[in-house]
């Protein structure tokens, strides 16, 4: 699959790619902080950036105030740990409206939803693995294995995470692309 971008090649404009990031929430955590750092480095002339969060609780701390101003935020209010078809249908309708070229997701639920939805909406799904999840049950491992055939790659934040995830869900190791979490040396 290739990204097409929204601008017409015949107009001479640089194509702008629509990229969505799909997360459980933008709570205070490692995945969320890494995304915030990553969002600051995108070339705004090339990318339209959207953040979609599935679970949002008014009583939990969140990092929305730290997002770059031009990132379009879409909040859904599914009940954590439960299948909420109304909210998932809302995300599908949003994808149909945005027409993303690429959807980058993190964590089991968003990764599975991302890959399955991409089959029907024709965008490139990029699931990410951030940790060695030792508590994944047999059903989750089977879903991960089956869904691995849908995405062109699975991004892992380290060789260790890629090796563990490949072995745990019986996914060929070559299916993984390792992109280490970046560090902003100037900020340190």
C-alpha positions in Angstrom: 0.0 0.0 0.0 1.1 3.5 -0.6 0.0 6.8 0.8 -1.8 9.1 -1.6 -2.0 12.4 0.2 -4.9 14.9 -0.2 -3.4 17.4 -2.6 -3.7 16.8 -6.3 -0.4 16.0 -8.0 -1.6 18.0 -11.1 -1.9 21.3 -9.1 1.8 21.2 -8.2 1.1 21.3 -4.5 3.0 19.2 -2.1 0.7 16.3 -1.0 -0.5 16.4 2.6 -0.9 13.1 4.2 -3.7 12.5 6.7 -2.3 10.6 9.7 -4.4 9.5 12.6 -3.1 8.3 16.0 -5.5 6.0 17.8 -4.9 5.5 21.5 -6.9 4.3 24.5 -6.5 7.7 26.1 -4.2 10.6 26.5 -3.6 9.9 30.2 -0.3 10.3 31.9 1.9 7.5 30.7 4.9 6.5 28.6 3.1 5.9 25.3 1.3 9.2 25.6 4.4 11.2 26.5 6.3 9.6 23.6 3.4 10.6 21.2 3.5 14.2 22.4 7.2 14.4 21.7 6.7 12.8 18.3 3.9 15.1 17.3 6.2 18.1 17.7 8.5 16.9 15.0 6.1 16.4 12.0 6.5 18.6 9.0 3.2 20.5 9.0 3.5 21.2 5.3 3.2 17.5 4.6 0.9 16.1 7.3 -2.5 16.7 8.7 -2.5 15.2 12.2 -5.4 13.8 14.1 -5.5 12.2 17.6 -8.3 9.8 18.4 -8.8 8.6 21.9 -11.3 5.9 22.8 -11.6 6.3 26.6 -11.8 9.7 28.4 -12.6 10.3 32.0 -13.1 13.7 33.4 -11.6 12.7 36.8 -8.3 11.2 35.5 -5.3 13.4 34.6 -4.7 13.9 30.9 -2.2 15.6 28.6 -4.4 17.3 26.1 -3.2 20.7 27.1 0.3 19.7 26.0 -0.7 18.8 22.4 0.5 21.0 19.5 -2.3 23.4 18.6 -2.7 22.2 15.1 -3.4 18.5 16.0 -7.1 17.8 15.6 -8.4 16.0 18.7 -11.4 13.5 18.5 -12.5 12.2 21.9 -14.7 9.2 22.3 -16.2 7.9 25.6 -16.2 4.2 25.5 -16.3 2.3 28.8 -12.8 0.9 29.4 -12.6 -2.8 29.0 -16.0 -3.2 27.4 -17.1 -3.4 23.8 -19.1 -0.3 23.0 -20.4 -0.6 19.5 -21.9 2.9 19.4 -18.5 4.5 20.1 -16.6 2.1 17.7 -19.2 3.0 15.0 -18.4 6.6 15.7 -14.7 6.0 15.1 -15.5 4.3 11.8 -17.7 7.2 10.7 -14.9 9.6 11.7 -12.4 7.5 9.6 -14.8 7.7 6.7 -14.9 11.5 7.1 -11.2 12.1 7.5 -10.2 9.4 4.9 -6.8 8.8 6.6 -3.8 7.7 4.6 -2.3 6.1 7.7 -3.5 5.2 11.2 -0.9 4.6 13.9 -2.3 2.8 16.9 -1.0 1.6 20.3 -2.2 -1.1 22.7 -4.1 -4.3 22.0 -7.6 -2.9 21.5 -6.8 0.0 19.3 -4.3 -2.1 17.3 -6.9 -4.8 16.5 -9.6 -2.3 15.7 -7.1 -0.3 13.5 -6.1 -3.4 11.4 -9.7 -4.8 11.0 -11.1 -1.4 10.1 -8.4 -0.8 7.5 -9.6 -3.8 5.5 -12.8 -1.9 4.7 -11.7 1.7 4.7 -8.4 1.2 2.7 -5.8 3.0 4.7 -2.4 1.8 5.9 -2.6 0.5 9.5 0.5 0.8 11.6 0.1 -1.0 15.0 2.8 -0.3 17.6 4.1 -2.5 20.4 5.6 -0.7 23.4 6.0 -3.3 26.0 6.3 -7.0 26.8 2.8 -7.8 27.9 3.0 -11.0 29.9 -0.7 -11.0 30.8 -2.0 -11.5 27.2 -4.3 -14.5 27.2 -4.7 -17.1 24.4 -7.6 -15.2 22.7 -5.6 -11.9 22.6 -2.5 -13.8 21.2 -4.6 -15.5 18.5 -6.2 -12.1 17.5 -2.7 -10.6 17.4 -1.5 -13.4 15.2 -4.4 -13.2 12.8 -4.3 -9.4 12.6 -0.6 -9.5 11.8 -1.4 -10.5 8.3 -3.4 -7.3 7.7 -0.8 -4.7 8.4 2.4 -4.3 6.3 4.5 -4.1 9.5 4.3 -3.9 13.3 6.4 -1.2 14.8 8.2 -2.2 18.1 10.1 0.3 20.3 13.0 -2.1 20.8 14.5 -5.4 19.6 13.5 -7.0 22.9 9.8 -6.0 22.5 9.8 -7.2 18.8 11.4 -10.5 19.8 9.0 -11.1 22.7 5.9 -10.1 20.7 6.9 -12.2 17.8 7.4 -15.3 20.0 4.3 -14.7 22.2 1.8 -14.4 19.3 3.7 -16.6 16.8 4.3 -13.8 14.3 7.3 -14.0 12.0 10.0 -11.7 13.4 10.6 -10.1 10.0 7.0 -8.7 10.3 8.3 -6.3 12.9 10.1 -3.0 12.3 12.1 -1.6 15.2 11.9 2.1 15.7 13.4 3.0 19.1 11.7 5.7 21.1 13.4 9.0 20.3 15.0 11.2 22.9 14.9 15.0 22.7 18.5 15.7 23.7 17.9 19.5 23.8 15.1 19.0 26.3 17.4 16.9 28.5 
